[in-house]
Amino acid sequence: MKICVLGGGVIGVTTAYYLAEAG
């Protein structure tokens, strides 16, 4: 998953949340 590639921590969580909200 791209989320894992982007990295963990705050950035990873924020990205995951953003993608989830984006659809």
MIVEX-461638 format. One line per field, with one value per residue: x, y, z of N, C-alpha, C in turn. Coordinates in pm, 1 decimal, padded with zeros to 6 digits. Layout:
N
n.east: [X ...]
n.north: [Y ...]
n.up: [Z ...]
ca.east: [X ...]
ca.north: [Y ...]
ca.up: [Z ...]
c.east: [X ...]
c.north: [Y ...]
c.up: [Z ...]
This chain:
23
n.east: [00083.7 00042.5 00040.7 00204.5 00449.2 00486.6 00556.3 00577.8 00447.5 00341.0 00306.9 00242.1 00003.4 -00155.5 -00164.1 -00292.2 -00539.4 -00624.7 -00643.8 -00841.1 -01058.7 -01074.5 -01163.4]
n.north: [-00120.9 00226.2 00395.9 00277.4 00304.0 00576.9 00623.8 00607.2 00716.7 01054.2 01166.1 00942.3 00857.2 01085.3 01098.8 00856.4 00902.6 01122.3 01011.5 00826.9 00989.4 01123.0 00929.1]
n.up: [00000.0 -00071.5 00144.8 00334.0 00210.4 00210.2 00466.1 00833.6 01156.3 01239.9 00983.9 00829.1 00952.8 00917.8 00639.0 00581.0 00703.2 00553.9 00296.0 00346.8 00407.1 00167.3 00003.3]
ca.east: [00000.0 00119.0 00049.0 00322.0 00567.1 00501.3 00622.7 00491.8 00444.0 00234.3 00286.0 00171.8 -00133.0 -00225.8 -00186.5 -00393.2 -00666.2 -00661.9 -00686.0 -00967.1 -01160.8 -01082.9 -01240.3]
ca.north: [00000.0 00351.2 00455.1 00219.6 00358.2 00716.9 00625.1 00597.1 00835.9 01151.7 01179.7 00822.6 00860.4 01195.6 01058.3 00750.4 00966.8 01205.8 00923.0 00765.7 01093.8 01156.7 00824.9]
ca.up: [00000.0 -00080.6 00278.5 00400.3 00143.4 00250.9 00596.4 00950.6 01240.0 01216.1 00839.2 00782.1 01005.9 00852.1 00500.3 00582.3 00736.8 00439.8 00187.9 00388.4 00392.7 00025.5 -00060.0]
c.east: [00086.4 00138.2 00174.5 00448.8 00593.5 00569.6 00524.1 00491.4 00329.4 00202.6 00205.5 00026.1 -00215.3 -00260.0 -00297.2 -00531.1 -00716.5 -00715.4 -00820.3 -01081.8 -01182.7 -01163.0 -01151.2]
c.north: [00124.8 00414.9 00406.6 00279.4 00501.6 00727.9 00618.8 00725.9 00927.6 01162.8 01062.0 00823.9 00967.5 01159.4 00954.6 00809.9 01049.9 01120.2 00860.2 00864.6 01127.4 01050.1 00711.0]
c.up: [00000.0 00056.2 00349.9 00342.2 00189.0 00385.8 00711.4 01030.3 01203.5 01067.0 00785.5 00824.8 00936.0 00708.5 00492.5 00607.6 00618.8 00326.0 00221.4 00369.9 00246.1 -00048.8 -00103.4]
